[in-house]
Amino acid sequence: MQQHLPAPTCPPLDELRSVHLVGIGGTAMTPLATILLQMGKQVSGSDVSDVPWLARLRELGAHVFIGHDPEHVGDVDAVIISSAVSMDNVEVRAAQARRLPIMKHSAALGSLMGRRRGIAVAGTHGKTTTTALLATVLDVAGADPTFHVGSELVAYGLFGKHGRGDLLVAEADEFDRRFLDYDPELAVVTSVEPDHLDYFGSVEAVVSAFEAFLARIRPGGAAILCADDPVARALPSGNVERTTYGLAPDAHWRLQEWNPVDRDRGAFKLRCPDGTIESFVLGLRGRHNAVNAAAVVAAAAHLGVHMPDIRRGLEAFAGTRRRFEIVGAALGVTIVDDYAHHPTAIHVTLQAARDHFRTAVWAIFQPHTAHRTASLQAEFAISFENADHVLIVPTYRPPGREVEASDPTIDALLAAMHHPDARSLSAADAAEFVAESVQPGDLVLVMGAGDIWQIEKDILAGLQRRSSRPA
C-alpha cells in the first residue's frame, strides 16, 4: 500500500524567495500577490479565466497562466491556494508530488500578519470599505501600512500594498473560517448576520466563529465592535480593550448626525468618548458608510493617529471598485456597479441611492448561490423596497459550492416580494429591457457578487444606440 508522507511545513512567507498562487485572480489572492511582488518575491500564478485586474499583476512582474497545468508549477519555494481551489487540482497534485509546501491563502496572510501589527476587519458586510478606508487614513497619516483588501482601491489602482511601516490592515473573511488564521492586535467587527449558511450550517455556528476570531486578538490588543448590531456588540472579547461605535446612544464613538452633501459625499458628526464632537466630510454615499467611518475613526485613534490626520484621510478616500462605483452614464442615465448580495447590503445601498440621487432607481440583482436566496428569502423579500423597478437575473453559483441546476428560488423570491414592478429575466434580456425603458435622470444599480457586472457595458451601449436614434 502506498504511503503518504506528511506535507512539509511551510516556512514564514517573509522568508520565501518564490511562490506560485493557484487561483491568483481571486479577490483575496490578488492583494496577496501584489504584496508579495512588492516585497521582491518571484510570483507566478494561474486561474481558470482572465480578469481585468490580472493585467496589473503582470505589470508588477507576475507570470500569470490562464488555465491549470502541472507544468505551471515551476521552481518555487511554496504553493498558495485559494479557498475555491480543490486539493484535486492538477497543480496542487503536482506540488504534492514534488513535496512542495502548500498553504491556503488565509494561512499565507496569517504568516505575514504574524510578523506585523495586525489589524483585521471582519463582518457580514461593510468590511471591504472599512478596511480600505482605514488603510487610506493610516497611509495619509504617514504610517505607510501594508494593506490587503478584497477590492481595488481606486486611488491606488491596487487591491493590496506592501508598506514599510509595521502595520498590516487586512480584510478578514469569515467564510471557510479564514479569519481564524489571523492573530491581530486590533480586530474590528462591523456586523454578524446569517450568511454562508451552506458552509456554517447554522446561525449559531456563524456566531461561534466570530467569537473564536475575537479570542485570537493578541494580549494587550483591542476589539472595536458595532453597537448597532445586537450580535456584534454582545460578542465576548476577553481581557482586551473593548470599544463600540455606531448610532446607538451608548456607543463610545457615536454617530450623531449625517447628511448627504451631494451625489458623491456625506457629512457627519461624531461624539468621541471624551464627549467632544468632531465633524467630517466623507467621499462615500449613505449613512451606513458614515457608520463604517466611525469604526475607522475609533481604530485610527486607538493607534495614535491625530484627529486632523484622520479627517484628511477620510476626505482623501476615493472608494473601491464595485462599491457604489459609477461606471458610466448615457442619455442622462447613471449606471452604478455594486457588490451587494446580502439583504442588509442591498437595503442600505438602495437607501443610499435614494438619499443621494432622489430619482427613479432601477435594481438589477444577481443572487449569489441558491442556498443564500432560499435561507434568507424573507430578508431578501423586503430589501428592495427603495427600488422603483427590480430585475432579478439567474443565480450565480460559484464553482465548488453549487452545481448548475434548476433554481426555483428566484420565482419564490418574486412571489414573496409583493413589489409593484419586479420581474425575472436573463442577464442579456435585463440589459436590453433597462436600456430601452429607463428615462433621463434615472439611476441603474447593478448588484451582485458574481459576474453580473459584465452587462453594464451592454446597458451603456444600448443607451448610446437609443440616444442616436432620430427624434
RAHU-V645651 format. One record per residue. PSI is psi as a letter, one per 20 degrees, with the letter a starting at -180 (none if undefined). NEAR is the number of other ideal C-beta (glycine too) atoms within 8 Angstrom. D_LAST is the distance of its C-alpha to the last C-alpha in Angstrom with 1 decimal. Layout:
BEGIN
<<PSI | NEAR | D_LAST> <PSI | NEAR | D_LAST>>
END
This chain:
BEGIN
<<p | 2 | 78.8> <p | 3 | 76.4> <p | 4 | 76.6> <o | 4 | 73.5> <q | 5 | 74.4> <q | 4 | 72.7> <q | 7 | 69.6> <q | 7 | 70.5> <p | 5 | 69.8> <p | 10 | 67.0> <r | 9 | 68.0> <q | 8 | 66.0> <h | 12 | 62.6> <h | 8 | 63.5> <i | 5 | 66.3> <q | 11 | 64.4> <h | 5 | 63.6> <q | 12 | 60.9> <q | 15 | 58.9> <p | 17 | 56.7> <o | 16 | 53.9> <o | 15 | 52.9> <k | 14 | 49.4> <h | 15 | 48.7> <i | 13 | 44.9> <q | 11 | 45.4> <i | 8 | 44.4> <h | 13 | 48.0> <h | 15 | 49.4> <g | 15 | 47.0> <h | 15 | 48.3> <g | 15 | 51.9> <g | 15 | 51.3> <g | 16 | 49.9> <g | 14 | 53.0> <g | 12 | 55.4> <g | 13 | 53.8> <i | 9 | 54.1> <i | 8 | 57.7> <j | 4 | 58.4> <q | 10 | 58.7> <p | 8 | 57.9> <p | 15 | 55.1> <r | 15 | 53.9> <r | 17 | 51.9> <q | 16 | 50.0> <r | 14 | 47.2> <h | 6 | 45.7> <q | 6 | 42.3> <q | 6 | 40.8> <q | 7 | 38.9> <h | 4 | 37.2> <i | 10 | 40.1> <h | 14 | 42.7> <h | 7 | 41.6> <h | 10 | 43.0> <h | 16 | 46.3> <g | 9 | 46.6> <h | 6 | 46.1> <i | 9 | 48.9> <j | 8 | 51.2> <q | 13 | 50.9> <o | 7 | 51.4> <p | 13 | 48.9> <q | 11 | 49.1> <p | 8 | 46.5> <q | 6 | 48.4> <p | 10 | 52.0> <p | 9 | 55.1> <h | 8 | 58.7> <i | 4 | 58.7> <h | 11 | 56.2> <n | 12 | 59.0> <b | 7 | 60.7> <n | 3 | 63.6> <r | 12 | 62.6> <h | 9 | 64.6> <r | 14 | 62.7> <p | 16 | 59.7> <p | 14 | 57.3> <q | 14 | 55.3> <q | 12 | 52.3> <h | 11 | 52.9> <i | 8 | 50.5> <p | 9 | 52.9> <q | 6 | 55.6> <i | 5 | 59.2> <i | 5 | 58.8> <p | 11 | 56.3> <h | 8 | 57.8> <h | 15 | 57.7> <g | 15 | 59.4> <h | 11 | 62.0> <g | 10 | 62.6> <g | 12 | 63.2> <g | 10 | 65.6> <h | 6 | 67.5> <j | 7 | 67.9> <k | 6 | 69.0> <q | 12 | 66.3> <p | 11 | 65.7> <p | 12 | 62.6> <q | 12 | 60.9> <r | 11 | 57.9> <g | 16 | 55.3> <h | 14 | 56.5> <h | 10 | 60.1> <g | 12 | 59.0> <h | 13 | 57.1> <h | 11 | 60.1> <g | 13 | 62.4> <g | 13 | 60.4> <h | 14 | 60.5> <h | 9 | 64.2> <j | 7 | 64.9> <r | 10 | 62.6> <o | 8 | 62.0> <p | 14 | 59.5> <o | 17 | 56.8> <p | 15 | 55.2> <o | 16 | 52.2> <r | 14 | 52.0> <q | 14 | 50.1> <h | 11 | 48.0> <q | 11 | 44.9> <i | 12 | 44.4> <h | 15 | 46.8> <g | 13 | 44.4> <g | 13 | 42.9> <g | 15 | 46.4> <g | 16 | 48.0> <g | 15 | 45.5> <g | 15 | 45.6> <g | 16 | 49.4> <g | 14 | 49.6> <g | 13 | 47.5> <g | 16 | 49.6> <h | 16 | 52.8> <g | 13 | 51.5> <h | 10 | 50.4> <i | 13 | 53.9> <j | 6 | 55.6> <i | 11 | 56.8> <m | 7 | 55.1> <q | 14 | 54.9> <p | 14 | 54.3> <q | 16 | 51.3> <o | 14 | 50.1> <q | 16 | 46.7> <k | 11 | 44.7> <q | 13 | 41.5> <p | 11 | 40.6> <p | 16 | 41.1> <g | 10 | 38.2> <h | 8 | 40.4> <h | 7 | 42.9> <k | 7 | 40.7> <q | 10 | 43.5> <h | 13 | 44.6> <r | 14 | 48.2> <p | 12 | 50.4> <o | 9 | 54.1> <r | 11 | 55.5> <i | 3 | 58.9> <r | 9 | 59.6> <j | 4 | 61.5> <p | 13 | 58.6> <o | 13 | 56.6> <p | 13 | 53.6> <p | 16 | 52.4> <p | 12 | 50.1> <o | 14 | 52.5> <p | 12 | 51.1> <h | 14 | 53.1> <p | 8 | 52.0> <j | 7 | 55.0> <k | 8 | 56.9> <h | 14 | 56.0> <i | 13 | 56.7> <j | 10 | 60.3> <j | 9 | 60.8> <q | 15 | 60.3> <m | 9 | 62.9> <q | 15 | 61.1> <h | 10 | 62.7> <p | 16 | 59.8> <p | 17 | 57.8> <p | 17 | 54.7> <o | 17 | 53.6> <h | 16 | 50.2> <q | 13 | 50.3> <o | 12 | 52.1> <r | 11 | 50.2> <p | 7 | 50.4> <r | 10 | 48.7> <k | 9 | 49.6> <i | 13 | 51.8> <h | 10 | 51.7> <g | 7 | 53.9> <h | 10 | 55.8> <h | 5 | 56.5> <q | 7 | 56.8> <h | 8 | 55.8> <h | 6 | 59.4> <h | 9 | 59.2> <g | 16 | 56.1> <g | 11 | 58.1> <h | 8 | 61.2> <g | 13 | 59.3> <h | 15 | 58.1> <g | 10 | 61.7> <h | 10 | 63.0> <g | 16 | 60.4> <h | 14 | 61.7> <i | 7 | 65.2> <i | 10 | 64.6> <p | 15 | 64.1> <q | 8 | 66.8> <p | 5 | 69.7> <j | 5 | 69.0> <a | 12 | 65.3> <q | 12 | 62.8> <p | 16 | 60.3> <o | 14 | 57.2> <q | 15 | 55.9> <o | 15 | 53.0> <i | 13 | 54.6> <i | 9 | 51.6> <o | 14 | 52.1> <h | 5 | 55.2> <g | 11 | 56.1> <g | 14 | 55.6> <h | 12 | 57.6> <i | 5 | 60.4> <p | 14 | 60.9> <q | 5 | 64.4> <j | 9 | 64.6> <c | 7 | 68.3> <j | 3 | 70.1> <r | 11 | 67.2> <q | 7 | 65.6> <p | 8 | 63.0> <q | 13 | 60.0> <r | 14 | 57.2> <r | 17 | 53.8> <a | 14 | 50.9> <i | 8 | 50.2> <p | 10 | 53.4> <h | 4 | 55.9> <j | 5 | 58.6> <p | 14 | 56.7> <g | 9 | 58.5> <o | 16 | 55.2> <p | 13 | 53.3> <o | 16 | 49.6> <h | 8 | 49.8> <p | 6 | 46.4> <p | 9 | 42.9> <q | 7 | 39.6> <p | 9 | 36.2> <g | 8 | 35.9> <b | 6 | 32.2> <i | 6 | 29.9> <h | 7 | 32.4> <q | 11 | 35.8> <q | 16 | 38.4> <q | 11 | 41.6> <q | 15 | 44.8> <p | 12 | 48.5> <p | 14 | 51.2> <p | 9 | 54.7> <r | 10 | 57.1> <h | 6 | 60.4> <j | 4 | 62.4> <i | 5 | 60.4> <q | 6 | 58.5> <p | 8 | 54.7> <q | 10 | 52.4> <q | 8 | 48.8> <q | 13 | 46.2> <p | 10 | 42.6> <p | 14 | 41.1> <l | 11 | 38.0> <q | 15 | 37.4> <q | 13 | 35.5> <q | 14 | 37.2> <h | 12 | 40.6> <h | 10 | 41.9> <h | 13 | 41.6> <h | 14 | 43.6> <g | 15 | 46.2> <h | 14 | 46.1> <h | 14 | 46.6> <h | 16 | 49.6> <g | 17 | 51.1> <g | 14 | 50.6> <g | 15 | 52.2> <g | 13 | 55.1> <g | 13 | 55.6> <g | 15 | 55.3> <g | 11 | 57.7> <h | 11 | 60.1> <j | 11 | 60.0> <j | 5 | 60.9> <p | 13 | 57.6> <q | 7 | 57.6> <g | 8 | 55.0> <h | 6 | 53.5> <h | 13 | 52.9> <g | 15 | 51.4> <g | 10 | 49.0> <h | 10 | 48.0> <g | 17 | 47.5> <g | 16 | 45.2> <h | 10 | 43.1> <i | 10 | 42.9> <p | 14 | 41.8> <j | 7 | 38.4> <a | 12 | 38.1> <r | 13 | 38.3> <q | 8 | 35.9> <j | 9 | 34.6> <n | 11 | 35.6> <l | 12 | 32.4> <o | 12 | 31.2> <o | 8 | 27.6> <i | 8 | 26.5> <r | 8 | 23.0> <q | 7 | 19.8> <q | 10 | 16.1> <k | 9 | 13.0> <j | 7 | 15.7> <p | 14 | 17.6> <p | 10 | 21.3> <p | 14 | 23.2> <p | 13 | 26.9> <p | 10 | 29.7> <q | 12 | 32.9> <i | 11 | 36.2> <p | 10 | 36.9> <j | 13 | 38.6> <q | 12 | 41.3> <g | 10 | 40.7> <g | 12 | 41.8> <h | 11 | 39.6> <g | 16 | 36.5> <g | 12 | 37.4> <h | 11 | 37.9> <g | 14 | 34.9> <h | 16 | 32.6> <g | 12 | 34.6> <h | 14 | 34.0> <g | 15 | 30.2> <g | 10 | 30.5> <h | 11 | 32.8> <h | 13 | 30.9> <h | 10 | 27.2> <l | 5 | 27.3> <r | 7 | 24.0> <p | 10 | 23.1> <p | 15 | 25.0> <p | 15 | 24.4> <o | 13 | 27.6> <o | 15 | 27.9> <p | 13 | 31.7> <o | 16 | 33.9> <q | 16 | 37.5> <n | 11 | 40.2> <p | 13 | 43.1> <h | 11 | 43.5> <g | 9 | 46.8> <g | 15 | 45.1> <g | 14 | 42.6> <g | 9 | 45.5> <h | 9 | 48.0> <k | 12 | 45.6> <g | 12 | 43.6> <h | 7 | 44.4> <g | 9 | 43.4> <h | 15 | 40.1> <h | 10 | 39.4> <j | 10 | 39.2> <i | 11 | 37.8> <j | 14 | 34.1> <h | 8 | 34.3> <j | 9 | 32.2> <p | 12 | 29.2> <h | 6 | 26.6> <p | 11 | 25.7> <p | 13 | 28.2> <p | 15 | 27.9> <p | 13 | 31.2> <r | 12 | 31.5> <q | 8 | 34.8> <p | 12 | 37.7> <p | 13 | 38.7> <o | 10 | 42.3> <p | 10 | 44.1> <p | 6 | 46.5> <i | 5 | 50.0> <h | 7 | 49.1> <q | 10 | 47.5> <q | 4 | 47.2> <p | 4 | 44.2> <r | 5 | 44.7> <q | 3 | 43.1> <n | 8 | 41.9> <i | 6 | 42.2> <h | 12 | 41.7> <g | 13 | 37.9> <h | 8 | 38.1> <h | 10 | 41.0> <g | 14 | 39.1> <g | 12 | 36.1> <h | 6 | 38.6> <i | 10 | 40.4> <h | 12 | 37.3> <k | 4 | 36.5> <q | 10 | 33.1> <h | 3 | 30.5> <m | 7 | 27.8> <p | 11 | 29.5> <r | 8 | 29.3> <p | 8 | 30.7> <r | 10 | 28.6> <r | 7 | 29.4> <g | 12 | 28.3> <g | 8 | 25.8> <h | 8 | 24.4> <g | 13 | 24.3> <g | 13 | 22.3> <g | 10 | 19.7> <g | 10 | 19.7> <g | 14 | 19.3> <h | 14 | 16.5> <i | 8 | 14.5> <h | 6 | 15.9> <q | 12 | 16.3> <q | 6 | 14.6> <p | 6 | 14.5> <i | 7 | 18.2> <q | 13 | 19.6> <p | 12 | 22.6> <o | 13 | 23.4> <o | 14 | 27.1> <o | 14 | 28.3> <q | 14 | 32.0> <q | 14 | 35.1> <j | 6 | 38.0> <c | 9 | 37.3> <j | 6 | 34.7> <h | 14 | 31.6> <h | 9 | 30.4> <i | 8 | 29.5> <i | 13 | 26.3> <g | 12 | 24.8> <h | 7 | 23.7> <h | 12 | 22.0> <g | 14 | 20.1> <g | 12 | 19.0> <g | 9 | 18.1> <h | 13 | 16.0> <h | 13 | 14.1> <h | 10 | 13.7> <g | 9 | 12.4> <h | 10 | 9.8> <h | 8 | 8.8> <i | 5 | 8.6> <q | 6 | 6.3> <q | 2 | 3.8> <none | 2 | 0.0>>
END
